Amino acid sequence: MTSPNESPFKSKSGIQRIFKAAQYSAQGLKAAFKHEAAFRQELLLCAIMTPLAFYVGRTLLETLFLLATLVGVLIVELLNSALEALADQISLEHHPLLGRAKDLGSAAVMLAIVFTTIVWIAIAIDPFI
């Protein structure tokens, strides 16, 4: 029995929790792929850029940094999509605060993409400067 302040949906501890968490994560990735065009586009870009990271990166750390920026874009996009889904669940009507929340999420994605672009360009041109 759960206490009045505890969510009945909160999982318990142990190995079962790890399996449930992995299941929920897989469901989230599947939902993002199915419902979010931006996530699919960014995932395609990551599929193209991942092999390039091994070519452009001259050291293990550079390669990992290039890959980390790609994963960072996907993470921020997932969080933005989650925020937008919650906002749409609350109300489909225009509300200034919901609009601001969506704009902030979109800005976070844009900053992640800009940062990724800067890192990739910097690492790619470093040998020439």
Contact map, one row per residue, 1 for C-alpha under 8 A:
111000000000000000000000000000000000000000000000000000000000000000000000000000000000000000000000000000000000000000000000000000000
111111110000000000000000000000000000000000000000000000000000000000000000000000000000000000000000000000000000000000000000000000000
111111000000000000000000000000000000000000000000000000000000000000000000000000000000000000000000000000000000000000000000000000000
011111100000000000000000000000000000000000000000000000000000000000000000000000000000000000000000000000000000000000000000000000000
011111100000000000000000000000000000000000000000000000000000000000000000000000000000000000000000000000000000000000000000000000000
011111110100000000000000000000000000000000000000000000000000000000000000000000000000000000000000000000000000000000000000000000000
010111111100000000000000000000000000000000000000000000000000000000000000000000000000000000000000000000000000000000000000000000000
010001111100000000000000000000000000000000000000000000000000000000000000000000000000000000000000000000000000000000000000000000000
000000111110000000000000000000000000000000000000000000000000000000000000000000000000000000000000000000000000000000000000000000000
000001111111000000000000000000000000000000000000000000000000000000000000000000000000000000000000000000000000000000000000000000000
000000001111100010010000000000000000000000000000000000000000000000000000000000000000000000000000000000000000000000000000000000000
000000000111110110000000000000000000000000000000000000000000000000000000000000000000000000000000000000000000000000000000000000000
000000000011111110000000000000000000000000000000000000000000000000000000000000000000000000000000000000000000000000000000000000000
000000000001111111000000000000000000000000000000000000000000000000000000000000000000000000000000000000000000000000000000000000000
000000000000111111100000000000000000000000000000000000000000000000000000000000000000000000000000000000000000000000000000000000000
000000000001111111110000000000000000000000000000000000000000000000000000000000000000000000000000000000000000000000000000000000000
000000000011111111111000000000000000000000000000000000000000000000000000000000000000000000000000000000000000000000000000000000000
000000000000011111111100000000000000000000000000000000000000000000000000000000000000000000000000000000000000000000000000000000000
000000000000001111111110000000000000000000000000000000000000000000000000000000000000000000000000000000000000000000000000000000000
000000000010000111111111000000000000000000000000000000000000000000000000000000000000000000000000000000000000000000000000000000000
000000000000000011111111100000000000000000000000000000000000000000000000000000000000000000000000000000000000000000000000000000000
000000000000000001111111110000000000000000000000000000000000000000000000000000000000000000000000000000000000000000000000000000000
000000000000000000111111111000000000000000000000000000000000000000000000000000000000000000000000000000000000000000000000000000000
000000000000000000011111111100000000000000000000000000000000000000000000000000000000000000000000000000000000000000000000000000000
000000000000000000001111111110000000000000000000000000000000000000000000000000000000000000000000000000000000000000000000000000000
000000000000000000000111111111000000000000000000000000000000000000000000000000000000000000000000000000000000000000000000000000000
000000000000000000000011111111100000000000000000000000000000000000000000000000000000000000000000000000000000000000000000000000000
000000000000000000000001111111110000000000000000000000000000000000000000000000000000000000000000000000000000000000000000000000000
000000000000000000000000111111111000000000000000000000000000000000000000000000000000000000000000000000000000000000000000000000000
000000000000000000000000011111111100000000000000000000000000000000000000000000000000000000000000000000000000000000000000000000000
000000000000000000000000001111111111000000000000000000000000000000000000000000000000000000000000000000000000000000000000000000000
000000000000000000000000000111111111001100000000000000000000000000000000000001001000000000000000000000000000000000000000000000000
000000000000000000000000000011111111101100000000000000000000000000000000000000000000000000000000000000000000000000000000000000000
000000000000000000000000000001111111100000000000000000000000000000000000000000000000000000000000000000000000000000000000000000000
000000000000000000000000000000111111100000000000000000000000000000000000000000000000000000000000000000000000000000000000000000000
000000000000000000000000000000111111111100000000000000000000000000000000000000001000000000000000000000000000000000000000000000000
000000000000000000000000000000001111111110000000000000000000000000000000000000000000000000000000000000000000000000000000000000000
000000000000000000000000000000000001111111000000000000000000000000000000000010000000000000000000000000000000000000000000000000000
000000000000000000000000000000011001111111100000000000000000000000000000010011000000000000000000000000000000000000000000000000000
000000000000000000000000000000011001111111110000000000000000000000000000000000000000000000000000000000000000000000000000000000000
000000000000000000000000000000000000111111111000000000000000000000000000000000000000000000000000000000000000000000000000000000000
000000000000000000000000000000000000011111111100000000000000000000000000110000000000000000000000000000000000000000000000000000000
000000000000000000000000000000000000001111111110000000000000000000000000010000000000000000000000000000000000000000000000000000000
000000000000000000000000000000000000000111111111000000000000000000000000000000000000000000000000000000000000000000000000000000000
000000000000000000000000000000000000000011111111100000000000000000000000000000000000000000000000000000000000000000000000000000000
000000000000000000000000000000000000000001111111110000000000000000000110000000000000000000000000000000000000000000000000000000000
000000000000000000000000000000000000000000111111111000000000000000000000000000000000000000000000000000000000000000000000000000000
000000000000000000000000000000000000000000011111111100000000000000000000000000000000000000000000000000000000000000000000000000000
000000000000000000000000000000000000000000001111111110000000000000000000000000000000000000000000000000000000000000000000000000000
000000000000000000000000000000000000000000000111111111000000000000100100000000000000000000000000000000000000000000000000000000000
000000000000000000000000000000000000000000000011111111100000000000000000000000000000000000000000000000000000000000000000000000000
000000000000000000000000000000000000000000000001111111110000000000000000000000000000000000000000000000000000000000000000000000000
000000000000000000000000000000000000000000000000111111111000001001100000000000000000000000000000000000000000000000000000000000000
000000000000000000000000000000000000000000000000011111111100001000000000000000000000000000000000000000000000000000000000000000000
000000000000000000000000000000000000000000000000001111111100000000000000000000000000000000000000000000000000000000000000000000000
000000000000000000000000000000000000000000000000000111111100001000000000000000000000000000000000000000000000000000000000001100000
000000000000000000000000000000000000000000000000000011111111111001000000000000000000000000000000000000000000000000000000001100000
000000000000000000000000000000000000000000000000000001111111011000000000000000000000000000000000000000000000000000000000000000000
000000000000000000000000000000000000000000000000000000001111111000000000000000000000000000000000000000000000000000000000000000000
000000000000000000000000000000000000000000000000000000001111111100000000000000000000000000000000000000000000000000000000000000000
000000000000000000000000000000000000000000000000000000001011111110000000000000000000000000000000000000000000000000000000000000000
000000000000000000000000000000000000000000000000000000001111111111000000000000000000000000000000000000000000000000000000001000000
000000000000000000000000000000000000000000000000000011011111111111100000000000000000000000000000000000000000000000000000000000000
000000000000000000000000000000000000000000000000000000000001111111110000000000000000000000000000000000000000000000000000000000000
000000000000000000000000000000000000000000000000000000000000111111111000000000000000000000000000000000000000000000000000000000000
000000000000000000000000000000000000000000000000000010001000011111111100000000000000000000000000000000000000000000010011000000000
000000000000000000000000000000000000000000000000010010000000001111111110000000000000000000000000000000000000000000000000000000000
000000000000000000000000000000000000000000000000000000000000000111111111000000000000000000000000000000000000000000000000000000000
000000000000000000000000000000000000000000000000000000000000000011111111100000000000000000000000000000000000000100110010000000000
000000000000000000000000000000000000000000000100010000000000000001111111110000000000000000000000000000000000000000010000000000000
000000000000000000000000000000000000000000000100000000000000000000111111111000000000000000000000000000000000000000000000000000000
000000000000000000000000000000000000000000000000000000000000000000011111111100000000000000000000000000000000000100000000000000000
000000000000000000000000000000000000000001000000000000000000000000001111111110000000000000000000000000000000100110010000000000000
000000000000000000000000000000000000001001100000000000000000000000000111111111000000000000000000000000000000000000000000000000000
000000000000000000000000000000000000000000000000000000000000000000000011111111100000000000000000000000000000000000000000000000000
000000000000000000000000000000000000000000000000000000000000000000000001111111110000000000000000000000000001100100000000000000000
000000000000000000000000000000000000011000000000000000000000000000000000111111111000000000000000000000000000100000000000000000000
000000000000000000000000000000010000001000000000000000000000000000000000011111111100000000000000000000000000000000000000000000000
000000000000000000000000000000000000000000000000000000000000000000000000001111111110000000000000000000001000000000000000000000000
000000000000000000000000000000000000000000000000000000000000000000000000000111111111000000000000000001001101100000000000000000000
000000000000000000000000000000010001000000000000000000000000000000000000000011111111100000000000000000000000000000000000000000000
000000000000000000000000000000000000000000000000000000000000000000000000000001111111110000000000000000000000000000000000000000000
000000000000000000000000000000000000000000000000000000000000000000000000000000111111111000000000000011001000000000000000000000000
000000000000000000000000000000000000000000000000000000000000000000000000000000011111111100000000000001001000000000000000000000000
000000000000000000000000000000000000000000000000000000000000000000000000000000001111111110000000000000000000000000000000000000000
000000000000000000000000000000000000000000000000000000000000000000000000000000000111111111000000000000000000000000000000000000000
000000000000000000000000000000000000000000000000000000000000000000000000000000000011111111110000010011000000000000000000000000000
000000000000000000000000000000000000000000000000000000000000000000000000000000000001111111110000000000000000000000000000000000000
000000000000000000000000000000000000000000000000000000000000000000000000000000000000111111110000000000000000000000000000000000000
000000000000000000000000000000000000000000000000000000000000000000000000000000000000011111110000000000000000000000000000000000000
000000000000000000000000000000000000000000000000000000000000000000000000000000000000001111111110000000000000000000000000000000000
000000000000000000000000000000000000000000000000000000000000000000000000000000000000001111111100000000000000000000000000000000000
000000000000000000000000000000000000000000000000000000000000000000000000000000000000000000111110000000000000000000000000000000000
000000000000000000000000000000000000000000000000000000000000000000000000000000000000000000111111011000000000000000000000000000000
000000000000000000000000000000000000000000000000000000000000000000000000000000000000000000101111111000000000000000000000000000000
000000000000000000000000000000000000000000000000000000000000000000000000000000000000000000000111111100000000000000000000000000000
000000000000000000000000000000000000000000000000000000000000000000000000000000000000000000000011111110000000000000000000000000000
000000000000000000000000000000000000000000000000000000000000000000000000000000000000001000000111111111000000000000000000000000000
000000000000000000000000000000000000000000000000000000000000000000000000000000000000000000000111111111100000000000000000000000000
000000000000000000000000000000000000000000000000000000000000000000000000000000000000000000000001111111110000000000000000000000000
000000000000000000000000000000000000000000000000000000000000000000000000000000000010001000000000111111111000000000000000000000000
000000000000000000000000000000000000000000000000000000000000000000000000000000010011001000000000011111111100000000000000000000000
000000000000000000000000000000000000000000000000000000000000000000000000000000000000000000000000001111111110000000000000000000000
000000000000000000000000000000000000000000000000000000000000000000000000000000000000000000000000000111111111000000000000000000000
000000000000000000000000000000000000000000000000000000000000000000000000000000110011000000000000000011111111100000000000000000000
000000000000000000000000000000000000000000000000000000000000000000000000000000010000000000000000000001111111110000000000000000000
000000000000000000000000000000000000000000000000000000000000000000000000000000000000000000000000000000111111111000000000000000000
000000000000000000000000000000000000000000000000000000000000000000000000000100010000000000000000000000011111111100000000000000000
000000000000000000000000000000000000000000000000000000000000000000000000100110010000000000000000000000001111111110000000000000000
000000000000000000000000000000000000000000000000000000000000000000000000000000000000000000000000000000000111111111000000000000000
000000000000000000000000000000000000000000000000000000000000000000000000000000000000000000000000000000000011111111100000000000000
000000000000000000000000000000000000000000000000000000000000000000001001100100000000000000000000000000000001111111110000000000000
000000000000000000000000000000000000000000000000000000000000000000000000100000000000000000000000000000000000111111111000000000000
000000000000000000000000000000000000000000000000000000000000000000000000000000000000000000000000000000000000011111111100000000000
000000000000000000000000000000000000000000000000000000000000000000001000000000000000000000000000000000000000001111111110000000000
000000000000000000000000000000000000000000000000000000000000000001001100100000000000000000000000000000000000000111111111000000000
000000000000000000000000000000000000000000000000000000000000000000000000000000000000000000000000000000000000000011111111100000000
000000000000000000000000000000000000000000000000000000000000000000000000000000000000000000000000000000000000000001111111110000000
000000000000000000000000000000000000000000000000000000000000000001001000000000000000000000000000000000000000000000111111111000000
000000000000000000000000000000000000000000000000000000000000000001000000000000000000000000000000000000000000000000011111111100000
000000000000000000000000000000000000000000000000000000000000000000000000000000000000000000000000000000000000000000001111111110000
000000000000000000000000000000000000000000000000000000000000000000000000000000000000000000000000000000000000000000000111111111000
000000000000000000000000000000000000000000000000000000011000010000000000000000000000000000000000000000000000000000000011111111100
000000000000000000000000000000000000000000000000000000011000000000000000000000000000000000000000000000000000000000000001111111100
000000000000000000000000000000000000000000000000000000000000000000000000000000000000000000000000000000000000000000000000111111111
000000000000000000000000000000000000000000000000000000000000000000000000000000000000000000000000000000000000000000000000011111111
000000000000000000000000000000000000000000000000000000000000000000000000000000000000000000000000000000000000000000000000001111111
000000000000000000000000000000000000000000000000000000000000000000000000000000000000000000000000000000000000000000000000000011111
000000000000000000000000000000000000000000000000000000000000000000000000000000000000000000000000000000000000000000000000000011111
